[in-house]
Amino acid sequence: MSSPAKKRKRDVPVSSPYRNRSIASFFQGQAAKQADNAEQTPSTVSEDTDQTLSDEALARKLQEEWNRQDAAPASDTQAPTGEPFATPSNTKDDELEPPNKTQKRNTLSLQSSTGTEDTISLAVPFDQSPLTFDSTKCAEELKGHWAATGGDASYALLTRAFVLANATTSRIKIVDTLVNFLRVLIEADPSSVLPAVWLATNSISPPYDELELGLGGSSISKALKKIYGLNSQGLKSLYDKLGDAGDVAFEAKKRQSFTLMKPKPLTVKGVYQSLQKIAMSKGTGSQETKQRIVEKLLQDTRGAEESRYIVRTLVQNLRIGAVKITMLIALARAFLYSKPEGADFAVRSQQELACLKKEDLAEIYNNAEEIVKASYARHPDYNDLVPCLLEIGVTEELLVRCGLQLHIPLRPMLGSITRDLSEMLTKLQGRDFTCEYKYDGQRAQVHCDENGKVSIFSRHLENMTEKYPDLVSLVPQIRGESVSSFILEGEVVAVDQETGELQAFQILTNRAKKNVDIGTIKINVCLFSFDLMYLNGTPLLDRPFRERRELLRSLFVEIPNRFTWVKSFDATSADSEAVLEFFKGATDTKCEGIMVKVLDNVSKSNNPEPSETPNNDIDKPDPKPAKGGRRKALLSTYEPDKRLESWLKVKKDYSTSSETLDLIPVGGWHGQGRKAKWWSPILLAVRNPETGSLEAVTKCMSGFTDKFYQANKDKYTEGSPNVISRPSYVEYYGEPDVWFEPQEVWEMAFADITLSPTYTAAIGLVSDERGLSLRFPRFLRVREDKSIDEATTSDYLALLWRKQFERSQKEEAKPPAPDAELGWQEE
């Protein structure tokens, strides 16, 4: 469950009035109402209903009424028959009853909000090294502490881990903090490990389950005002100053001196269950139900930090840097040290690990991490992974118990980028490979079981089965007689059914996303299949690509213009002319370029092989080039969630002199002269995959048409939900005239990459003081096929800068060429 800034706008057009508004847009809308309130008379203001008062104000009001009743004759203290007594909307009727002759009147009193924090949880030193952290001692203390409230792990403990992770930019410290936190839960309350993992990864379900909170900014704003006694103007002022809804909750909670009721301690499981209830609340009255749950969560927080992270969880922007890979690493290491009571798998003692050399310890860590990562790549669901870890620990059996499974999408293998054909031929020298058309469509993973049930998933693991009922109906026809179950992969492309002509990706995007009636489909598609990962109950991931391709083409039935194979051409590095012709044919047929894949595991040459660049994070290329020595052989196996050089992509817009980046527009300035009515220039950012923040990289005012400028200004109109207050997750030293809500990706060309004191992109990766920026950036197009989670990362930008620096060093070292070779002629 990504942050609102990172979530793609699925199914609902940008202009739709029904989509959830951001919290910033709600604050802006309330500003106008505040001006009207200022014109009210004092008597009008005093007529606020009990439901608009904060807990503290309501309690004071009721206490004053009861004091007056105490001073009046007894006969006057009874409320008229049938008239309800004022009750706050966030308490039960039986919790606040009017005083009577047999009941003590002063039963309602203000509760001080100071001293309610969980001081024991707030003192746990999770940021210590796992080699010295005493998880057993902490677990014993916490179990005794939690016993009085049911024995479940408190949310305060998770908050403590969040605070420590947020307080550092060190990846090592963040991982250590999560490792130690998970160890304590494993030993003290194993049943809370799974909900804690979901909460720490800012999710409540796997991506293919599509379980989302569906909360608008207004729900959170109303809860903040009601529970913490803020008015609209005060709330807006705090948000304008802080730029983060969680920070607003933190400040509001700190200022709250009293509460109407003593908070009931939040637990990790309780918070996760509340989020599930919010997500599953549908139909009439669902918004009221969600509102009550949000208010109850805020009411029960026992400190400002708990309030901060509850709200950040609700707005889906946790900001602790615990992205997918970080959590998988933390899980792998935690189960090396700790196990639940009664489990019989082996763990390592701290003393044993502390005595190891640094490289030996790193090897043990890496082996465990690879097992957990590989399992998650094949079966990306914590609901299955975490229970397996609790039962068997980090063992090879995990890959079997929590491995490839029908109707659960595996994370796709990806190709590395090459700048041109000559670089590709150099990398694959001495190898047999195949070139395939890279179609301009949507990657699809098709699952079919023995009963004929079909599921179709996107490269982001989203369930697209409802979007393509025509492909679902096609499966019985393409499945050969000997095929009972399978998982295959291909590219869905819009085609003209009569001519077979390929159509642009933009046409494909016009198909409805859900509830598609097969009889009303106007945009026809063809599935160009290219890989087979599972057949008749047997995973094929470890088979060479040549074998997987042969099984695909021999066991499935081709149907022209509906289901076929990607067009391919087998070659070696000696076939450069033929490869060039194939590449030209691909680009002439409206394809993006070609994919080049190694066919076999064993090289036919004694030449050193190009190195693999394994990447367990989809958008994070390996920034460290291979150092000397013989390079690893390229494998032709299918490696889920890795980007290897055994798959290379060569696109028509790549060249030796240019590169493109996918950047996120995050702000703009008022234009000058003819462009005064538009936003120009526009600030763009890369994505930091470790922290989740967006790092400014350049301003752009080149490549835009007047039509695009106008459409962009219409989209990012001041006062609309798409223009927000300064977001805390965008790192930039300057201040544009407006901030955009990050929601789209633009493809940008540029001349080269430079060090910059102004921009923060990749700061710390190539220089501790300066970031990276682009010279002469130029807009090419909006990448409608990409979400901002797929935007260029700071790591990749740093990698390009290093390659550029290395090329410049080599060019400077070359001796000057003769005048004739440079083409100079004497006059």
C-alpha atoms as one frame of an Amber mdcrd trajectory, in Angstrom:
protein
   0.000   0.000   0.000   2.002   2.890  -1.280   1.682   6.510  -0.171  -0.994
   8.719  -1.846   1.852  10.378  -3.731   3.019   7.022  -4.982  -0.330   5.415
  -5.714  -1.389   5.282  -9.310  -4.800   6.747 -10.121  -6.497   3.532 -11.232
  -9.958   3.295 -12.705 -10.922   6.910 -11.918 -10.038   9.801 -14.263  -8.002
  12.653 -12.794 -10.934  14.985 -13.210 -13.390  12.728 -11.445 -15.155  14.406
  -8.513 -15.440  11.086  -6.728 -11.832  10.232  -6.057 -10.392  10.762  -2.591
  -9.110  14.256  -1.969  -5.741  14.793  -0.366  -5.512  16.109   3.155  -3.873
  19.287   1.839  -6.791  20.020  -0.481  -9.203  19.575   2.411  -7.320  22.134
   4.480  -7.456  24.596   1.587 -11.175  24.097   1.241 -11.695  24.754   4.929
  -9.861  28.065   4.820 -12.807  29.754   3.144 -15.212  28.388   5.741 -13.060
  29.841   8.506 -13.575  33.351   7.113 -17.350  32.879   7.314 -17.070  31.685
  10.908 -15.242  34.874  11.845 -18.340  36.898  10.919 -20.583  35.036  13.354
 -21.821  36.814  16.477 -20.709  35.612  19.884 -24.113  34.140  20.515 -23.937
  32.203  17.293 -20.496  30.887  18.090 -21.636  29.667  21.478 -24.264  27.493
  19.829 -21.731  24.864  18.714 -23.109  21.392  19.148 -21.494  18.935  21.478
 -20.337  16.922  18.479 -18.053  19.747  17.265 -16.343  20.197  20.611 -13.072
  18.589  21.582 -13.011  16.069  24.405 -11.583  18.661  26.765 -14.087  21.392
  25.870 -17.016  18.994  26.087 -15.916  17.671  29.457 -15.589  21.199  30.856
 -19.027  22.099  29.541 -20.677  19.045  31.101 -18.844  19.565  34.378 -20.123
  23.172  34.567 -23.697  21.980  33.929 -23.418  19.392  36.673 -21.977  21.956
  39.089 -24.965  24.199  38.426 -27.318  21.271  38.980 -25.633  20.517  42.306
 -26.361  24.065  43.423 -30.029  23.853  42.334 -32.872  22.093  44.243 -32.890
  18.328  43.839 -36.205  18.412  41.989 -34.609  20.517  39.253 -31.782  18.097
  38.488 -33.870  15.601  36.581 -33.904  15.980  32.820 -37.368  16.105  31.226
 -38.810  12.718  30.378 -37.751  11.536  26.926 -35.050  14.214  26.496 -31.602
  12.684  25.875 -28.645  13.859  27.859 -25.743  15.335  25.932 -23.233  12.632
  25.070 -20.045  12.988  23.084 -20.168  11.157  19.766 -17.014   9.154  20.452
 -18.228   7.532  23.696 -20.893   4.981  24.459 -24.196   6.152  25.924 -23.679
   4.133  29.088 -20.284   5.752  29.720 -21.829   9.177  30.338 -25.115   9.149
  32.213 -26.831  12.105  33.880 -26.370  12.259  37.622 -29.300  11.150  39.745
 -30.123  10.675  43.399 -28.596   7.214  43.593 -25.479   7.963  41.547 -22.548
  10.208  42.332 -22.734  13.242  40.100 -19.067  14.023  39.602 -18.361  10.789
  37.697 -17.083  12.651  34.679 -13.712  14.317  35.062 -10.858  15.417  32.863
  -8.013  12.958  32.452  -4.535  14.428  32.230  -2.811  13.366  29.009   0.618
  13.706  30.565   2.340  10.623  31.882   0.294   8.228  29.767   3.161   7.205
  27.508   4.530   3.666  27.607   7.889   4.568  29.156   9.137   0.974  29.168
   8.665   0.554  25.413  10.095   4.008  24.752  13.362   3.027  26.421  14.188
  -0.118  24.404  17.557   0.435  22.619  16.622  -1.087  19.262  19.370   0.878
  17.496  22.129  -1.187  19.104  24.059  -3.713  17.046  22.265  -7.089  16.944
  25.537  -8.575  18.157  25.160  -6.791  21.512  21.402  -6.212  21.863  19.895
  -8.424  24.598  16.563  -9.388  23.029  15.794 -12.082  25.627  16.010  -9.668
  28.549  13.832  -7.107  26.749  11.303  -9.768  25.785  10.917 -10.949  29.392
  10.446  -7.394  30.695   7.912  -6.548  28.013   5.872  -9.727  28.485   5.409
  -8.792  32.131   4.554  -5.243  31.138   1.939  -6.358  28.575   0.343  -8.958
  30.881  -1.903  -6.344  32.514  -3.451  -5.384  29.157  -3.980  -8.817  27.601
  -0.443  -9.876  26.734  -0.326  -8.528  23.163   2.602  -6.415  21.951   1.894
  -2.726  22.352   1.815  -0.300  19.443   4.160   1.854  21.511   6.924  -0.692
  20.882   6.428  -0.425  17.117   6.387   3.342  17.467   9.734   3.161  19.245
  11.195   1.300  16.264   9.691   3.873  13.875  11.157   6.797  15.821  14.658
   5.294  15.841  14.499   4.362  12.146  13.279   7.832  11.221  16.037   9.473
  13.270  18.856   8.185  11.049  19.754   8.040   7.378  22.143   5.144   7.954
  20.900   2.024   6.205  22.836  -0.116   8.675  21.131   1.561  11.652  17.680
   1.223  10.092  18.209  -2.472   9.413  19.636  -3.043  12.923  16.635  -1.302
  14.475  14.159  -3.466  12.570  16.159  -6.647  13.260  16.153  -6.019  17.017
  12.478  -5.050  17.041  11.532  -8.233  15.188  13.686 -10.341  17.526  11.811
  -9.027  20.570   8.445  -9.789  18.957   9.581 -13.270  17.857  10.520 -14.100
  21.453   7.835 -12.169  23.353   4.745 -12.223  21.105   5.147 -14.210  17.848
   1.506 -13.601  16.914   2.279  -9.885  16.501   5.160 -10.374  14.037   2.950
 -10.565  10.935   0.806  -7.461  11.666   3.994  -5.593  12.642   5.574  -6.438
   9.276   2.500  -5.207   7.416   2.418  -1.976   9.423   6.155  -1.367   9.030
   5.926  -1.805   5.261   2.942   0.565   5.094   0.670  -2.165   3.704  -2.236
  -4.301   4.811  -2.313  -6.843   1.971  -0.270  -8.112  -0.987  -0.514  -5.998
  -4.173  -2.699  -8.489  -6.043  -5.312  -8.430  -3.266  -6.131  -4.737  -3.834
  -7.255  -4.110  -0.268  -7.000  -0.337   0.236  -8.032   1.996   3.041  -9.986
   4.376   0.832  -9.684   7.244   3.306 -10.027  10.810   2.123  -8.213  13.761
   3.645 -11.473  14.991   5.146 -11.820  11.904   7.374  -8.423  12.458   8.960
  -8.963  16.217   9.234 -12.280  15.771  11.011 -10.743  13.279  13.421  -7.828
  15.595  14.230 -10.210  18.470  14.949 -12.595  16.412  17.015 -10.102  14.464
  19.118  -7.475  17.187  19.592  -9.730  20.232  19.740  -8.369  22.016  16.654
 -10.391  24.347  14.505 -10.093  24.499  10.717  -7.761  27.483  10.664  -5.499
  26.027  13.338  -5.317  22.747  11.475  -4.468  24.480   8.203  -1.813  26.627
   9.860  -0.112  23.576  11.335  -0.190  21.755   7.998   1.170  24.767   6.096
   3.984  25.015   8.612   4.855  21.307   8.887   3.804  19.837   5.541   3.141
  16.379   6.975  -0.132  15.106   8.421   1.720  12.984  10.972   3.687  15.974
  12.224   0.412  17.888  12.580  -0.961  15.087  14.775   2.266  15.105  16.809
   1.968  18.837  17.563  -1.755  18.628  18.265  -1.290  15.745  20.693   1.521
  17.566  22.511  -0.742  20.579  23.062  -3.581  18.450  24.443  -3.542  18.843
  28.231  -6.585  16.741  29.082  -8.712  14.010  27.566 -12.264  12.958  28.320
 -11.316   9.311  28.741  -8.123   7.542  29.686  -6.624   6.033  26.519  -6.864
   2.269  26.129  -3.393   1.102  25.080  -3.122   0.380  21.371  -1.654  -2.955
  20.346   0.098  -3.905  17.119  -2.601  -6.445  16.304  -5.372  -4.040  17.243
  -4.113  -1.291  14.938  -3.702  -3.712  12.039  -7.196  -5.118  12.590  -8.588
  -1.565  12.622  -6.969  -0.878   9.258  -8.479  -4.061   7.857 -11.914  -2.998
   9.089 -11.480   0.382   7.383 -10.458  -1.270   4.106 -13.275  -3.819   4.167
 -15.986  -1.322   5.101 -18.164  -0.952   1.991 -21.625   0.294   1.084 -24.100
   2.488   2.906 -22.752   3.938   6.129 -19.188   2.842   5.407 -17.781   6.363
   5.625 -19.273   6.837   9.080 -17.834   3.485  10.145 -14.382   4.435   8.860
 -14.632   7.804  10.589 -15.383   6.200  13.954 -12.431   3.816  13.618 -10.049
   6.660  12.749 -11.255   8.702  15.715 -10.916   5.728  18.064  -7.331   5.141
  16.949  -6.409   8.785  17.577  -8.254   8.833  20.891  -6.332   5.812  22.177
  -2.853   7.045  21.312  -0.730   7.419  24.441   1.721  10.021  23.277   2.614
  12.414  20.495   4.791   9.894  18.647   2.016   7.301  18.564  -0.293   9.959
  17.123   2.289  10.866  14.485   2.679   7.317  13.204  -0.996   6.396  13.409
  -1.773   9.341  11.114   1.167   8.605   8.817  -0.131   5.054   8.529  -3.606
   6.324   7.688  -2.313   8.661   4.966  -0.047   5.843   3.740   3.220   7.734
   4.019   5.164   6.188   6.906   8.567   7.657   5.944  10.821   5.323   7.937
  12.797   3.948   4.994  11.577   0.359   5.465  11.006  -0.449   1.820  10.529
  -4.030   0.647  14.187  -5.040   0.508  14.960  -3.537   3.927  12.177  -5.552
   5.563  13.243  -8.805   3.877  16.818  -8.276   5.054  15.597  -7.538   8.582
  13.423 -10.688   8.643  16.279 -12.875   7.426  18.694 -11.594  10.064  16.151
 -11.596  12.901  15.421 -15.310  12.402  19.148 -16.059  12.468  19.250 -14.794
  16.073  15.813 -15.597  17.486  13.014 -18.131  17.338   9.619 -18.445  19.047
   9.279 -20.491  22.178   8.817 -24.154  21.219  10.208 -23.840  17.676  12.829
 -26.467  16.801  14.872 -24.788  14.056  18.458 -23.798  14.783  19.556 -20.227
  15.471  22.982 -18.670  15.917  24.155 -17.427  19.291  25.277 -13.827  19.633
  28.606 -14.969  21.036  29.250 -17.204  18.027  28.401 -14.485  15.499  30.316
 -11.803  17.401  33.508 -13.864  17.148  33.350 -14.107  13.361  35.354 -11.986
  10.977  33.423  -9.233   9.252  33.448 -10.989   5.868  32.342 -14.309   7.416
  29.440 -12.630   9.188  28.492 -10.871   5.937  28.435 -14.235   4.142  26.093
 -15.743   6.749  23.829 -12.704   6.484  23.876 -12.805   2.672  22.997 -16.495
   2.490  19.994 -16.001   4.764  18.902 -12.861   2.928  19.066 -14.550  -0.477
  16.782 -17.340   0.711  14.187 -14.910   2.084  14.390 -12.627  -0.957  14.099
 -15.548  -3.368  11.089 -16.907  -1.499   9.357 -13.530  -1.485  10.128 -12.984
  -5.191   8.372 -16.256  -6.016   5.560 -15.827  -3.496   5.192 -12.134  -2.537
   2.838 -12.394   0.404   3.884 -11.797   4.014   0.752 -13.706   5.118   2.500
 -16.878   3.955   6.164 -15.938   4.367   6.099 -14.849   8.026   4.226 -17.940
   9.382   6.709 -20.151   7.514   9.631 -18.299   9.053   8.104 -18.648  12.514
   7.777 -22.391  11.980  10.958 -23.395  10.124  13.231 -20.336  10.196  15.549
 -19.383   7.344  16.171 -22.702   5.651  16.146 -23.995   2.055  12.763 -25.550
   2.863  11.352 -22.019   2.800  11.699 -21.997  -1.000   9.501 -25.096  -1.140
   6.964 -24.195   1.531   6.634 -20.621   0.334   7.507 -20.921  -3.341   5.834
 -20.638  -6.735   2.053 -21.073  -6.517  -0.771 -20.729  -9.015  -2.853 -17.533
  -8.764  -0.155 -15.823  -6.707   1.995 -13.776  -9.100   5.757 -14.070  -8.947
   7.756 -10.884  -9.310   8.921 -10.578 -12.935  12.496 -10.802 -14.167  13.766
  -7.594 -15.761  16.368  -6.687 -18.342  19.332  -4.361 -18.035  19.603  -1.327
 -20.279  22.256  -1.134 -22.986  23.041   2.085 -24.772  23.276   0.579 -28.254
  23.663  -2.622 -30.245  27.458  -2.577 -30.194  27.510  -2.519 -26.381  25.021
  -5.388 -26.334  27.137  -7.469 -28.737  30.213  -6.833 -26.598  28.454  -7.978
 -23.429  27.257 -11.214 -25.067  30.424 -12.050 -26.934  30.786 -15.808 -27.388
  27.189 -16.560 -26.354  24.149 -17.865 -28.198  21.279 -15.441 -27.673  17.915
 -14.559 -29.100  16.576 -11.148 -30.087  12.859 -10.502 -29.530  10.610  -7.646
 -30.547   9.937  -5.405 -27.538   6.269  -4.652 -28.053   4.679  -1.418 -26.854
   2.028  -2.964 -24.642   1.325  -4.205 -21.132   3.277  -7.084 -19.635   1.006
  -9.861 -18.423   1.458 -13.003 -16.340  -1.231 -15.621 -17.063  -2.026 -18.376
 -14.534  -4.292 -21.365 -15.225  -4.962 -24.321 -12.925  -6.256 -27.832 -13.592
  -9.859 -26.689 -13.127  -9.528 -24.029 -15.802  -9.491 -21.062 -13.428  -7.531
 -18.179 -14.999  -5.801 -15.203 -13.341  -3.947 -12.437 -15.159  -1.488 -10.129
 -13.374   0.440  -7.026 -14.404   4.181  -6.503 -13.914   3.237  -4.671 -10.689
   1.340  -7.798  -9.563  -2.049  -6.101  -9.883  -4.914  -8.418 -10.759  -6.031
  -7.661 -14.337  -8.341 -10.653 -14.815 -11.448  -8.451 -15.033  -9.754  -6.157
 -17.532  -9.113  -8.916 -20.084 -12.124 -11.293 -20.238 -11.293 -11.883 -23.905
  -7.907 -13.357 -22.910  -9.540 -15.459 -20.189 -11.950 -16.945 -22.738  -8.994
 -17.656 -25.028  -7.130 -19.907 -22.581  -9.046 -23.159 -23.310  -8.229 -22.720
 -27.002  -4.487 -22.072 -26.600  -3.835 -24.792 -24.020  -2.592 -27.971 -25.682
  -4.002 -31.400 -24.805  -1.047 -32.282 -22.590  -1.209 -29.044 -20.602  -3.132
 -29.137 -17.326  -1.756 -26.061 -15.526   0.686 -23.317 -16.404   2.101 -19.869
 -15.760   3.222 -18.043 -18.880   4.318 -14.502 -19.555   3.750 -12.228 -22.508
   2.948  -8.740 -23.752  -0.652  -7.644 -24.294  -0.796  -5.354 -27.325  -3.710
  -3.554 -28.953  -4.079  -4.866 -32.517  -6.344  -4.507 -35.513  -7.992  -7.938
 -35.659  -8.438  -7.805 -39.437  -5.005  -6.585 -40.516  -2.940  -7.603 -37.482
  -1.448  -4.110 -37.350  -0.006  -3.176 -33.968  -1.532  -0.150 -32.270  -0.007
   2.338 -29.819   0.060   1.753 -26.085  -2.168   4.807 -25.580  -4.983   2.981
 -27.362  -4.624   0.045 -24.980  -4.946   2.382 -21.991  -8.431   3.359 -23.176
  -9.777  -0.070 -22.264 -11.818  -0.158 -19.068 -10.014  -1.566 -16.037 -12.826
  -3.466 -14.302 -16.229  -5.034 -14.928 -15.495  -5.372 -18.656 -18.257  -7.092
 -20.628 -16.707  -9.235 -23.336 -19.533  -8.279 -25.688 -18.785  -4.556 -25.441
 -15.031  -4.680 -26.085 -14.002  -2.280 -28.843 -10.224  -2.414 -28.413  -8.992
  -5.875 -29.359  -5.729  -7.292 -28.053  -3.207  -9.982 -28.859  -1.029 -11.753
 -26.285   2.532 -12.129 -27.574   3.951 -14.817 -25.254   7.673 -15.088 -24.561
   8.237 -17.273 -21.471   6.875 -20.254 -19.578   7.637 -20.446 -15.826   5.378
 -23.269 -14.611   3.925 -26.332 -16.339   1.710 -29.157 -15.042   2.623 -28.608
 -11.403   6.378 -28.190 -12.028   8.263 -24.878 -11.735  10.542 -24.195 -14.722
  12.523 -21.268 -13.290  15.783 -23.225 -13.171  15.511 -24.489 -16.757  17.524
 -22.737 -19.516  15.581 -20.219 -21.567  15.963 -22.284 -24.746  14.160 -25.193
 -23.062  11.392 -23.006 -21.589  10.789 -21.412 -24.995  10.638 -24.781 -26.736
   8.023 -26.056 -24.278   5.963 -22.884 -24.745   5.952 -23.102 -28.524   5.405
 -26.834 -28.770   2.637 -27.282 -26.194   0.483 -24.205 -26.819  -1.694 -23.403
 -29.831  -1.143 -20.227 -31.832  -4.212 -18.180 -32.851  -3.349 -15.401 -35.364
  -3.822 -11.845 -34.031  -5.024 -13.164 -30.665  -2.316 -15.420 -29.209   1.108
 -15.935 -30.697   4.830 -15.810 -29.911   6.997 -12.738 -29.835   8.875 -12.410
 -33.104  12.443 -13.573 -32.487  15.794 -14.179 -34.139  18.556 -16.417 -32.749
  22.107 -15.163 -33.222  25.619 -14.787 -31.851  27.840 -11.736 -31.519  29.253
 -12.520 -34.999  25.851 -11.808 -36.579  26.010  -8.048 -36.093  24.555  -7.127
 -39.504  21.615  -9.496 -39.127  20.941  -8.222 -35.602  20.953  -4.637 -36.882
  18.406  -5.517 -39.580  16.223  -7.248 -37.001  16.421  -4.169 -34.767  15.371
  -1.901 -37.635  12.494  -4.225 -38.414  11.313  -3.985 -34.804  11.351  -0.195
 -34.755   9.650  -0.023 -38.162   6.838  -2.193 -36.778   6.018   0.305 -33.991
   7.947  -1.658 -31.374  10.062   0.032 -28.679  13.144  -1.908 -29.688  14.374
  -5.427 -28.913  14.997  -7.685 -25.928  18.125  -9.821 -26.082  18.238 -12.997
 -23.948  20.912 -15.615 -23.330  19.669 -19.019 -24.501  21.883 -21.454 -22.579
  23.697 -21.602 -19.258  27.047 -22.798 -20.613  29.241 -20.598 -22.749  30.684
 -22.018 -25.967  33.703 -19.775 -25.632  36.636 -19.612 -23.264  36.370 -15.838
 -23.261  35.549 -14.204 -19.943  31.848 -13.545 -19.648  30.261 -10.194 -18.944
  29.357  -9.844 -15.313  25.909 -10.244 -13.890  24.392  -7.205 -12.288  21.967
  -8.843  -9.879  19.407  -6.500  -8.464  16.913  -7.641  -5.912  15.086  -4.324
  -5.942  13.312  -3.824  -9.254  14.226  -0.193  -9.689  17.711  -0.265  -8.207
  20.557  -1.180 -10.554  23.777  -2.369  -8.975  25.941   0.770  -8.728  29.159
  -1.171  -8.146  30.906  -2.345 -11.308  32.704  -5.659 -11.217  36.307  -5.402
 -10.147  39.041  -7.286 -12.024  39.311 -11.034 -12.327  37.213 -13.507 -14.261
  33.608 -12.450 -14.493  30.657 -14.647 -13.608  28.986 -16.625 -16.369  25.564
 -15.388 -17.410  22.775 -17.835 -16.619  19.709 -18.321 -18.785  17.431 -19.259
 -15.876  14.398 -17.159 -14.935  15.344 -15.036 -11.909  12.273 -13.368 -10.348
  12.717  -9.794  -9.144  16.245  -9.502 -10.544  17.703  -7.339 -13.259  20.472
  -9.316 -14.950  22.595  -8.838 -18.020  21.401 -12.203 -19.314  18.401 -10.122
 -20.406  19.292  -6.891 -22.201  16.996  -4.312 -23.730  17.945  -2.073 -26.619
  15.365   0.619 -27.297  15.124   2.888 -30.285  15.606   6.005 -28.159  18.889
   4.767 -26.651  22.104   5.926 -28.296  25.740   6.355 -27.419  25.289  10.105
 -26.991  22.002  10.287 -25.144  20.055   8.668 -22.334  16.564   9.233 -21.019
  15.358   9.325 -17.441  11.866   8.903 -16.001  11.384  11.826 -13.631   8.552
  13.017 -11.386   7.212  16.607 -11.679   6.955  17.994  -8.146   6.646  21.774
  -8.519   6.616  24.785 -10.815   7.197  28.508 -11.153   5.095  31.188 -12.848
   6.327  31.636 -16.405   7.678  34.868 -17.853   6.534  36.782 -20.917   4.483
  34.640 -23.280   4.537  31.799 -20.746   3.252  33.926 -17.849  -0.077  32.061
 -17.796   1.589  28.649 -17.494   3.959  26.822 -15.167   7.492  27.164 -16.526
  10.042  25.978 -15.538   8.946  22.781 -13.834  10.868  21.085 -11.015  11.540
  17.360 -11.442  12.784  14.711  -9.028  14.165  11.195  -8.842  13.027   8.602
  -6.327  15.159   7.477  -3.400  14.257   3.768  -3.069  15.737   3.533   0.423
  13.903   6.389   2.151  10.881   6.806  -0.097  11.653  10.507  -0.511  11.797
  12.404  -3.814  15.063  14.226  -4.554  15.042  17.267  -6.837  17.300  16.846
  -9.857  16.559  19.625 -12.378  14.232  22.315 -13.733  12.910  21.933 -17.261
  11.359  24.399 -19.714  12.296  22.729 -22.999  10.303  20.325 -25.166   6.835
  21.496 -24.108   4.193  22.547 -26.631   1.692  25.304 -25.901  -1.035  22.676
 -25.816   0.883  20.687 -23.208   1.599  23.808 -21.156  -2.119  24.620 -21.035
  -3.135  21.070 -20.142  -0.490  21.014 -17.417  -1.718  24.337 -15.988  -5.308
  23.058 -16.053  -4.255  19.950 -14.161  -2.126  21.758 -11.581  -4.456  24.685
 -10.926  -3.939  26.514  -7.657  -6.640  25.504  -5.200  -7.090  22.061  -6.772
  -6.176  18.807  -5.002  -3.196  18.500  -7.368  -1.502  21.562  -5.842  -0.401
  20.950  -2.273   1.493  22.566   0.578   5.225  21.957   0.752   5.581  18.176
   1.108   8.094  16.978   3.648   9.039  14.011   1.475  10.432  16.199  -1.362
  14.059  17.157  -0.777  14.928  20.500  -2.358  16.755  23.545  -1.035  14.649
  26.063  -2.977  10.969  26.968  -3.012   8.912  26.847  -6.237   5.795  28.975
  -6.586   3.615  25.873  -6.298   4.123  22.255  -5.249   2.536  19.496  -7.324
   1.115  16.356  -5.799   3.531  13.716  -7.194   1.455  11.454  -9.419   2.976
  11.084 -12.905   6.246  10.244 -14.656   7.821  12.235 -17.514  10.485  10.880
 -19.819  13.323  13.386 -20.124  16.351  13.645 -22.406  19.482  15.544 -21.365
  23.038  16.349 -22.433  24.968  15.103 -19.419  24.945  14.782 -15.621  26.748
  17.280 -13.411  27.506  17.753  -9.719  25.325  20.446  -8.181  25.204  22.345
  -4.857  21.522  23.156  -5.519  19.936  19.796  -6.176  19.767  16.872  -3.746
  19.477  13.942  -6.157  21.895  11.135  -5.207  23.603  13.272  -2.566  25.928
  11.052  -0.553  26.324   8.558  -3.382  28.904  10.468  -5.430  29.596  13.391
  -3.090  28.820  14.068   0.558  28.095  17.739  -0.116  26.666  17.932  -3.630
  23.907  16.164  -5.486  23.506  15.502  -9.204  21.703  17.564 -11.815  21.061
  17.469 -15.577  22.374  19.815 -18.244  19.914  20.866 -20.961  16.978  18.682
 -19.885  14.246  18.268 -22.508  10.739  16.869 -22.094   9.911  13.917 -24.363
   6.585  12.494 -23.190   4.403  11.507 -20.254   5.005   7.868 -19.318   1.396
   6.790 -18.864   2.577   3.193 -18.533   4.585   3.935 -15.385   3.691   4.817
 -11.811   6.016   6.986  -9.747   7.226   3.813  -8.034   8.939   3.072 -11.363
  10.583   6.468 -11.768  14.356   6.693 -12.079  16.088   6.148  -8.756  18.923
   8.129  -7.222  21.069   4.980  -7.304  20.619   4.633 -11.046  21.372   8.323
 -11.607  24.620   7.880  -9.669  25.445   4.825 -11.778  24.999   6.830 -14.996
  27.195   9.600 -13.601  29.965   7.102 -12.829  29.783   5.648 -16.334  29.901
   9.139 -17.796  32.916   9.997 -15.627  34.719   6.813 -16.677  34.127   7.565
 -20.364  35.446  11.082 -19.989  38.555   9.778 -18.227  39.220   7.316 -21.053
  38.726  10.003 -23.691  41.155  12.327 -21.945  43.737   9.528 -21.834  43.580
   8.906 -25.583  46.417  10.410 -27.697  45.327  13.089 -30.159  44.339  11.663
 -33.527  46.035  12.788 -36.774  44.474  15.797 -38.451  43.326  13.719 -41.421
  41.374  11.352 -39.196  39.610  14.291 -37.558  38.500  15.491 -40.934  40.474
  18.729 -40.802  41.647  20.229 -44.068  44.269  22.861 -44.552  43.116  25.979
 -46.306
